[in-house]
Amino acid sequence: MIRVIGAGLAGCEAAWQIAQAGLSVALYDMKPKKHTPAHHADTFAELVCSNSLKASRLDSAPGMLKAEMERLGSLLVPCAKATAVEAGGALAVERHAFSRMVTEKIRSHPNIMICEEEVERIPEGKVILATGPLTADTLAREIALICGEQLSFYDAAAPIVTRESLDESRIFYASRYGRGDADYINCPMEKPEYEAFYEALIGAESAPLKEFDKAAFRVYEGCMPIEVLAKRGADTMRFGPLKPVGLTDPHTGRRPYAVVQLRKENREGTLYNLVGFQTNLKFGEQKRVFSMIPGLAHAEFMRYGVMHRNSFLNSPRLLTDTYCMRTNPDLYFAGQITGVEGYVESCASGMLASLEMAARLLGLPPVDFSQETAIGALGLYISDTTVSDFQPMNVNFGIMPPLGYRVRGGKRVKNAALAERALGHIDALREAVLSDRKE
């Protein structure tokens, strides 16, 4: 019997995949006896923050991820399509109907046993832990114990942009005082540019806080939101994350008035984060204000900054690319607790973890997802041991290897080619993944 803890999107997808493989699974959920601060319905796979499962287009990373999952026998993607409402190019659902449909399918599966109880200790045996970003305190402490304190309770992340979208004519590579190997991308500001940026920043609109997120702002003095820091004085940022000390702009031969630094986010150097720019601004405001930074006028944001309650592991230190605990082959994690960000990404992590566990128990070869697939790229991102300051991530093309050749027609044509490449890998895997299953 495999135990899946948590009946959110990741847990439901994981339980379904295990059951479809002909194995018995016990799905534990503390509802209806107890709810998290964000959950109110008694059904499974409850959508809390939005009814959108992001873009449907194949030339978008979320659309490509959903297509991969559907081809591999996902539960949640077909349920989403069956309960979809009109939303332009996005897959939006009537969230209560979606949750009810998932619940009915899970409850009616002969290989799934439902256990309505709160799990306070990680059980012995084969376990997939998918308790989400609001994991109950008792279980969170248990996880922290087995993970050696490698568990965060609040997400304070800066925006991440793609390297290829930066304006080379406005940036330079250097570390302060010439130390290191020019590890940072520097965006120099002259005084008028800084003053315009400062005024826009302090006037920008912040995202409203949910009640359970408000505690986060009581623990953030060490990594204060950039907009809060700016409001402490016009020059505060210049003596903090935007200090120009130790840097010379090769375009002018002198020290800039202020400098925004970008640090490599992944091994390949395709993604960079804005150092010191953790923020609670609305996403549209981040795009508007941060695009004023020299070199970022046309920046492609792969992730916007967030500051909210979010329990997540330091996964590169703890998990493999199949979401398995490095020190315990019987324990897998899935969902946002692993550092994937978003509903669809959570489903994908539950799918990969369960496919891998089922393959192992059935004596089948490991399910080898390439980094060229969205599912595989997410697993590799959360397990990348070269990452020093791990932060959660949505699926995006920046975590996948480039095509290796030029494509004419713009970004959408290039992204469509990336999706075609990925789905070719998925089709090759599909027979191996599904052929030995018992329907």
C-alpha positions as CSV (number, residue, x, y, z in Angstrom):
1,M,0.0,0.0,0.0
2,I,1.4,3.4,-1.0
3,R,0.3,6.3,1.1
4,V,-0.3,9.8,-0.4
5,I,-0.6,12.5,2.1
6,G,-2.7,15.5,0.9
7,A,-5.6,15.5,-1.5
8,G,-4.7,18.8,-3.3
9,L,-3.9,18.8,-7.0
10,A,-0.5,17.1,-6.6
11,G,-1.8,14.5,-4.3
12,C,-4.8,13.6,-6.4
13,E,-2.7,13.3,-9.5
14,A,-0.2,11.1,-7.7
15,A,-2.9,8.9,-6.2
16,W,-4.5,8.5,-9.6
17,Q,-1.3,7.5,-11.4
18,I,-0.5,4.9,-8.8
19,A,-4.0,3.5,-8.9
20,Q,-4.0,3.4,-12.7
21,A,-0.7,1.4,-12.6
22,G,-2.7,-1.3,-10.7
23,L,-1.3,-0.6,-7.3
24,S,-3.2,0.1,-4.1
25,V,-3.0,3.6,-2.6
26,A,-4.3,5.2,0.6
27,L,-5.0,9.0,0.1
28,Y,-5.0,10.9,3.3
29,D,-6.6,14.3,3.8
30,M,-7.6,16.2,6.9
31,K,-10.8,17.6,5.4
32,P,-13.6,17.7,6.2
33,K,-12.6,17.6,9.9
34,K,-10.0,20.4,9.5
35,H,-9.2,23.0,6.9
36,T,-6.2,25.2,6.2
37,P,-6.6,29.0,6.4
38,A,-7.0,29.1,2.6
39,H,-9.3,26.1,2.0
40,H,-13.1,26.1,2.6
41,A,-14.7,23.3,0.6
42,D,-14.7,19.7,1.6
43,T,-13.9,18.4,-1.9
44,F,-10.4,17.5,-3.2
45,A,-8.2,19.5,-5.6
46,E,-9.6,22.8,-4.4
47,L,-8.5,25.8,-6.4
48,V,-8.0,28.7,-4.0
49,C,-6.4,31.7,-5.6
50,S,-7.6,31.5,-9.2
51,N,-9.8,29.5,-11.6
52,S,-7.1,29.7,-14.3
53,L,-4.7,26.9,-15.1
54,K,-2.8,29.3,-17.4
55,A,-2.3,29.4,-21.1
56,S,-3.6,26.6,-23.3
57,R,-1.4,27.4,-26.4
58,L,1.3,24.9,-27.2
59,D,3.7,27.8,-27.8
60,S,3.5,28.6,-24.0
61,A,5.3,26.7,-21.4
62,P,2.2,26.0,-19.3
63,G,0.3,24.9,-22.4
64,M,3.1,22.6,-23.3
65,L,3.2,21.1,-19.8
66,K,-0.5,20.4,-19.9
67,A,-0.2,18.7,-23.3
68,E,2.6,16.5,-21.9
69,M,0.5,15.5,-18.9
70,E,-2.6,14.8,-21.0
71,R,-0.6,12.5,-23.3
72,L,0.6,10.6,-20.3
73,G,-2.8,9.9,-18.8
74,S,-3.3,12.8,-16.4
75,L,-6.4,12.9,-14.3
76,L,-6.6,16.7,-13.7
77,V,-6.0,18.1,-17.2
78,P,-9.1,16.3,-18.7
79,C,-11.2,17.3,-15.7
80,A,-10.1,20.9,-16.2
81,K,-11.1,20.7,-19.9
82,A,-14.5,19.2,-19.0
83,T,-15.3,22.0,-16.6
84,A,-13.7,24.8,-18.6
85,V,-15.3,28.3,-19.0
86,E,-14.5,30.9,-21.7
87,A,-11.3,32.7,-20.8
88,G,-9.6,33.6,-24.1
89,G,-6.3,31.7,-24.5
90,A,-6.3,30.4,-20.9
91,L,-7.7,27.2,-19.5
92,A,-10.0,28.5,-16.9
93,V,-12.5,26.3,-15.0
94,E,-15.6,26.6,-12.9
95,R,-13.5,25.7,-9.8
96,H,-16.3,24.1,-7.7
97,A,-17.3,21.8,-10.6
98,F,-13.7,21.0,-11.3
99,S,-13.1,20.0,-7.7
100,R,-16.3,17.9,-7.5
101,M,-15.3,16.1,-10.7
102,V,-11.8,15.2,-9.4
103,T,-13.3,14.1,-6.1
104,E,-15.8,11.8,-7.7
105,K,-13.2,10.2,-9.9
106,I,-10.8,9.7,-7.0
107,R,-13.5,8.3,-4.7
108,S,-14.8,5.9,-7.3
109,H,-11.5,4.4,-8.2
110,P,-11.3,0.8,-6.9
111,N,-7.6,1.0,-6.1
112,I,-7.9,4.2,-4.0
113,M,-8.8,4.2,-0.3
114,I,-9.7,7.6,1.3
115,C,-8.5,8.3,4.8
116,E,-10.2,11.4,6.3
117,E,-7.7,12.2,9.0
118,E,-4.9,14.6,9.8
119,V,-1.4,13.1,9.5
120,E,0.9,14.4,12.1
121,R,3.9,12.1,11.5
122,I,5.3,10.7,8.3
123,P,4.2,7.0,8.0
124,E,6.5,4.1,7.5
125,G,6.7,2.5,4.1
126,K,6.2,4.0,0.7
127,V,4.9,7.6,1.0
128,I,4.3,10.6,-1.3
129,L,4.0,13.7,0.8
130,A,1.9,16.4,-1.0
131,T,0.7,18.6,1.7
132,G,1.1,22.0,0.0
133,P,2.3,25.4,0.9
134,L,0.2,25.6,4.0
135,T,1.3,22.3,5.6
136,A,-0.2,22.0,9.1
137,D,2.2,23.0,11.9
138,T,2.7,19.6,13.5
139,L,3.5,17.8,10.2
140,A,5.7,20.8,9.1
141,R,7.8,20.4,12.3
142,E,8.1,16.6,11.5
143,I,9.3,17.4,8.0
144,A,11.7,20.0,9.3
145,L,13.2,17.3,11.6
146,I,13.8,14.8,8.9
147,C,15.1,17.4,6.5
148,G,17.6,18.9,8.9
149,E,15.9,22.3,9.0
150,Q,16.0,22.6,5.2
151,L,12.5,23.9,5.2
152,S,11.3,27.5,4.6
153,F,7.9,28.8,5.8
154,Y,7.8,32.0,3.9
155,D,8.6,32.7,0.2
156,A,10.5,36.0,-0.3
157,A,11.6,35.8,-3.9
158,A,12.9,38.4,-6.4
159,P,11.8,38.5,-10.0
160,I,13.6,36.3,-12.6
161,V,14.2,37.3,-16.2
162,T,15.7,35.5,-19.2
163,R,19.3,36.3,-20.1
164,E,18.4,36.6,-23.9
165,S,15.9,39.3,-23.3
166,L,18.4,41.8,-21.8
167,D,19.7,44.8,-23.7
168,E,23.5,44.1,-24.0
169,S,24.2,47.8,-24.8
170,R,23.0,48.9,-21.4
171,I,24.6,46.3,-19.1
172,F,28.1,45.1,-18.1
173,Y,29.5,42.0,-16.4
174,A,31.6,42.5,-13.2
175,S,31.9,41.6,-9.6
176,R,32.6,44.3,-7.0
177,Y,36.2,45.4,-6.8
178,G,37.0,42.9,-9.6
179,R,36.6,39.9,-7.3
180,G,35.4,36.6,-8.8
181,D,34.8,35.9,-12.5
182,A,32.4,38.8,-13.5
183,D,29.6,36.7,-11.9
184,Y,27.0,39.5,-12.0
185,I,25.2,41.4,-14.7
186,N,25.2,45.0,-13.8
187,C,22.5,47.6,-14.8
188,P,24.0,51.0,-14.2
189,M,21.8,54.1,-13.5
190,E,22.6,57.7,-13.9
191,K,21.0,60.1,-11.4
192,P,17.9,61.0,-13.5
193,E,17.2,57.4,-14.3
194,Y,17.5,56.5,-10.6
195,E,15.2,59.3,-9.5
196,A,12.5,58.3,-12.1
197,F,12.8,54.7,-11.0
198,Y,12.5,55.7,-7.3
199,E,9.4,57.8,-7.8
200,A,7.7,55.0,-9.8
201,L,8.6,52.4,-7.2
202,I,7.3,54.2,-4.2
203,G,4.1,55.0,-6.1
204,A,3.5,51.5,-7.3
205,E,0.5,49.4,-6.1
206,S,1.1,46.4,-3.8
207,A,-0.8,43.2,-3.9
208,P,-3.4,42.7,-1.1
209,L,-2.3,40.4,1.6
210,K,-4.4,37.4,2.7
211,E,-4.8,37.1,6.4
212,F,-2.4,34.1,6.6
213,D,0.2,36.0,4.7
214,K,0.4,39.0,7.0
215,A,2.7,37.2,9.5
216,A,5.2,37.1,6.7
217,F,5.8,40.8,6.9
218,R,6.8,40.4,10.5
219,V,9.8,38.2,9.7
220,Y,11.1,40.1,6.6
221,E,13.4,42.8,8.1
222,G,16.4,40.8,6.8
223,C,14.9,40.6,3.3
224,M,12.7,43.6,3.2
225,P,10.5,44.3,0.1
226,I,12.3,46.7,-2.2
227,E,9.4,49.1,-2.2
228,V,9.3,49.2,1.6
229,L,13.0,49.9,1.6
230,A,12.6,52.7,-0.9
231,K,10.0,54.4,1.2
232,R,12.5,54.8,4.0
233,G,14.4,57.5,2.0
234,A,15.4,58.5,-1.5
235,D,19.0,57.2,-1.1
236,T,18.2,54.1,1.0
237,M,18.5,51.7,-2.0
238,R,21.8,53.3,-3.0
239,F,23.3,52.3,0.3
240,G,21.6,48.8,0.1
241,P,21.0,46.5,-2.9
242,L,21.6,49.3,-5.5
243,K,25.0,50.5,-4.1
244,P,27.5,51.2,-6.9
245,V,30.6,50.9,-4.7
246,G,33.4,48.8,-6.2
247,L,32.0,48.9,-9.7
248,T,33.1,50.8,-12.8
249,D,30.9,51.2,-15.9
250,P,33.1,50.3,-18.9
251,H,30.8,52.4,-21.1
252,T,31.6,55.6,-19.1
253,G,34.8,54.7,-17.3
254,R,33.4,55.8,-13.9
255,R,31.3,54.6,-11.1
256,P,27.5,54.7,-11.7
257,Y,25.1,56.6,-9.5
258,A,23.3,53.3,-8.7
259,V,23.5,49.8,-9.9
260,V,21.0,47.0,-10.1
261,Q,22.7,43.6,-10.1
262,L,21.4,40.4,-11.6
263,R,22.7,37.0,-10.4
264,K,22.7,33.7,-12.3
265,E,19.7,31.6,-11.3
266,N,20.5,28.3,-13.0
267,R,23.5,26.3,-14.2
268,E,23.0,27.1,-17.8
269,G,22.9,30.9,-17.3
270,T,19.6,31.3,-19.1
271,L,17.9,32.9,-16.1
272,Y,18.9,35.7,-13.8
273,N,17.3,37.1,-10.7
274,L,17.3,40.8,-9.6
275,V,19.4,40.8,-6.4
276,G,17.6,42.3,-3.4
277,F,14.4,42.8,-5.3
278,Q,12.0,40.7,-3.2
279,T,8.7,42.5,-3.5
280,N,5.0,42.5,-2.9
281,L,4.0,44.7,-5.8
282,K,1.3,43.5,-8.2
283,F,2.7,41.6,-11.1
284,G,1.7,44.3,-13.6
285,E,3.4,46.9,-11.5
286,Q,6.6,44.9,-11.3
287,K,6.6,44.6,-15.1
288,R,6.0,48.4,-15.5
289,V,8.5,49.6,-12.8
290,F,11.3,47.1,-13.2
291,S,11.3,47.5,-17.0
292,M,12.6,51.1,-16.2
293,I,15.9,49.6,-15.1
294,P,18.6,50.1,-17.8
295,G,18.9,46.9,-19.8
296,L,15.5,45.6,-18.7
297,A,13.3,47.6,-21.0
298,H,12.3,44.4,-22.9
299,A,13.0,41.9,-20.2
300,E,11.0,38.7,-20.3
301,F,9.9,37.9,-16.7
302,M,9.9,34.2,-16.0
303,R,8.8,34.7,-12.4
304,Y,7.6,37.8,-10.6
305,G,8.6,38.6,-7.1
306,V,6.5,37.2,-4.3
307,M,6.3,37.5,-0.5
308,H,3.8,35.1,1.1
309,R,3.3,32.1,3.4
310,N,4.7,29.1,1.6
311,S,6.2,26.0,3.1
312,F,8.9,24.6,0.7
313,L,11.9,22.5,0.9
314,N,15.5,23.4,0.0
315,S,14.9,20.7,-2.7
316,P,18.3,20.9,-4.4
317,R,19.9,19.6,-1.1
318,L,17.1,17.1,-0.4
319,L,15.4,15.7,-3.5
320,T,16.4,14.0,-6.8
321,D,14.9,15.0,-10.1
322,T,12.1,12.5,-9.5
323,Y,11.1,14.3,-6.2
324,C,12.5,11.4,-4.2
325,M,14.3,12.1,-0.9
326,R,18.0,11.6,-1.5
327,T,18.4,9.8,1.9
328,N,15.2,7.8,1.8
329,P,14.2,6.0,-1.5
330,D,10.7,5.3,0.0
331,L,9.8,8.9,0.6
332,Y,8.8,11.2,-2.3
333,F,7.5,14.8,-2.1
334,A,5.1,16.5,-4.6
335,G,3.4,19.8,-5.1
336,Q,4.4,23.3,-4.0
337,I,6.3,22.0,-1.0
338,T,9.0,20.9,-3.5
339,G,9.5,24.4,-4.9
340,V,7.4,24.2,-8.0
341,E,5.1,27.2,-8.2
342,G,1.5,26.9,-9.6
343,Y,-1.4,24.5,-9.9
344,V,-0.3,22.9,-13.1
345,E,3.3,22.5,-12.0
346,S,2.1,20.9,-8.8
347,C,0.1,18.4,-10.8
348,A,3.2,17.6,-12.9
349,S,5.3,17.0,-9.9
350,G,2.7,14.6,-8.5
351,M,2.6,12.8,-11.8
352,L,6.4,12.4,-12.1
353,A,6.9,11.3,-8.5
354,S,4.1,8.7,-8.7
355,L,5.2,7.4,-12.2
356,E,8.7,6.9,-10.8
357,M,7.5,5.2,-7.6
358,A,5.1,2.9,-9.5
359,A,7.8,2.0,-12.1
360,R,10.2,1.0,-9.3
361,L,7.6,-1.1,-7.4
362,L,6.5,-2.8,-10.6
363,G,10.2,-3.7,-11.5
364,L,10.1,-1.4,-14.6
365,P,12.9,0.8,-15.8
366,P,13.0,4.4,-14.4
367,V,10.9,6.9,-16.2
368,D,13.5,9.0,-17.9
369,F,12.1,12.5,-18.6
370,S,14.5,14.7,-20.6
371,Q,15.2,18.3,-19.7
372,E,13.7,19.1,-23.1
373,T,10.3,18.3,-21.6
374,A,8.5,20.6,-19.3
375,I,7.9,17.8,-16.7
376,G,11.6,16.8,-16.8
377,A,12.9,20.4,-16.7
378,L,10.9,21.2,-13.5
379,G,12.3,18.1,-11.8
380,L,15.8,19.1,-12.8
381,Y,15.3,22.7,-11.7
382,I,14.2,21.7,-8.2
383,S,17.1,19.2,-7.8
384,D,19.9,21.4,-9.3
385,T,22.7,21.3,-6.6
386,T,24.5,24.3,-8.2
387,V,21.7,26.6,-7.0
388,S,22.9,28.5,-3.9
389,D,19.7,30.4,-3.0
390,F,16.8,28.1,-4.1
391,Q,13.4,29.8,-4.7
392,P,10.2,28.3,-6.1
393,M,9.7,28.5,-9.9
394,N,6.9,28.3,-12.4
395,V,7.4,26.3,-15.6
396,N,9.0,28.4,-18.3
397,F,11.1,27.9,-21.4
398,G,14.1,29.4,-19.6
399,I,14.6,26.1,-17.6
400,M,14.8,24.1,-20.8
401,P,17.8,23.8,-23.2
402,P,17.6,26.0,-26.3
403,L,17.0,24.4,-29.7
404,G,20.6,24.8,-30.8
405,Y,19.6,26.4,-34.1
406,R,18.0,29.7,-35.1
407,V,14.3,29.8,-35.9
408,R,12.8,32.5,-38.1
409,G,9.5,34.1,-37.2
410,G,9.9,35.3,-33.6
411,K,9.4,34.0,-30.1
412,R,6.1,32.2,-30.6
413,V,7.5,30.2,-33.6
414,K,10.6,29.3,-31.5
415,N,8.5,28.3,-28.6
416,A,6.3,26.1,-30.8
417,A,9.4,24.3,-32.0
418,L,10.4,23.7,-28.4
419,A,7.0,22.3,-27.7
420,E,7.2,20.0,-30.7
421,R,10.5,18.8,-29.6
422,A,9.2,18.1,-26.0
423,L,6.1,16.3,-27.2
424,G,8.2,14.1,-29.4
425,H,10.1,12.9,-26.2
426,I,6.7,12.4,-24.5
427,D,5.3,10.3,-27.3
428,A,8.5,8.1,-27.2
429,L,8.0,7.7,-23.4
430,R,4.3,7.1,-23.5
431,E,4.3,3.5,-24.6
432,A,7.0,2.7,-22.0
433,V,5.1,4.5,-19.2
434,L,1.6,3.2,-20.0
435,S,2.0,-0.2,-21.7
436,D,2.5,-2.2,-18.5
437,R,-0.4,-0.6,-16.6
438,K,-3.5,-2.4,-15.6
439,E,-6.6,-0.3,-16.5
